[in-house]
């Protein structure tokens, strides 16, 4: 799976998969908040919204990103 796409860049399929998965991991931490934000904005009612859940998700996603960056 290490086919070289361009000899000058030294870009391999492994690099592309690695960068793509890292990008999805960063963006994927934000995607679940979009429907909730739209619903709160549309109804102007934050019922059911918990700051503790947000804190737990933000800490978990931050730790996940830091783990991926260090390894």
VOTOR-453717 format. One line per field, with one value per residue (C-alpha): residue in one letter; x, y, z. Coordinates in steps of 0.001 Angstrom, whole numbers, plus 500000, padded with zeros to 6 digits. Example, Ala and Ser with C-alpha at 12.3 -4.5 7.8 and 13.67 -1.06 7.14 Angstrom:
BEGIN
code [a_s]
px [512300_513670]
py [495500_498940]
pz [507800_507140]
***
This chain:
BEGIN
code [x_x_x_x_x_x_x_x_x_x_x_x_x_x_x_x_x_x_x_x_x_x_x_x_x_x_x_x_x_x_x_x_x_x_x_x_x_x_x_x_x_x_x_x_x_x_x_x_x_x_x_x_x_x_x_x_x_x_x_x_x_x_x_x_x_x_x_x_x_x_x]
px [500000_503012_502734_504456_502160_504746_508509_509244_506896_507480_503753_502501_499039_499905_500535_497226_495299_497055_496305_492707_491987_493639_491504_488309_489282_489669_486477_484525_484719_482654_480075_477743_477226_475834_472297_471998_473084_470617_467767_468561_468910_465643_463518_465329_465011_468095_466011_467937_471278_473834_477082_478510_478061_479742_482647_483063_482963_485412_487881_487549_488053_491001_492676_491992_493626_496616_497017_497017_499492_501979_501847]
py [500000_502280_503127_506363_508869_511482_510922_514610_514918_511430_511232_507713_506247_505730_509458_510293_507883_509223_512872_512116_510164_512862_515534_513562_513106_516851_517779_514835_516282_519280_517651_516301_519825_521231_519719_520649_524218_524514_523225_525627_528533_527672_527153_529741_527201_525495_522822_519588_521292_520360_522229_519200_517025_519695_519852_516067_515932_518806_517241_513827_515255_517375_514344_512312_514975_515276_511500_511410_514267_512642_509211]
pz [500000_499685_496014_495173_493480_492635_492830_493433_496409_497759_498438_499126_499597_503256_503653_501991_504197_507284_506467_505497_508671_510814_509115_509710_513340_513849_511981_513402_516911_515832_513547_516290_517624_514365_514525_518199_517481_514588_516763_519605_517166_515415_518549_520705_523565_525023_526807_527163_526572_529215_529728_531536_528464_526345_528769_528748_524927_524531_526967_525295_521804_522935_524491_521341_519169_521496_521478_517681_517432_519796_518104]
***
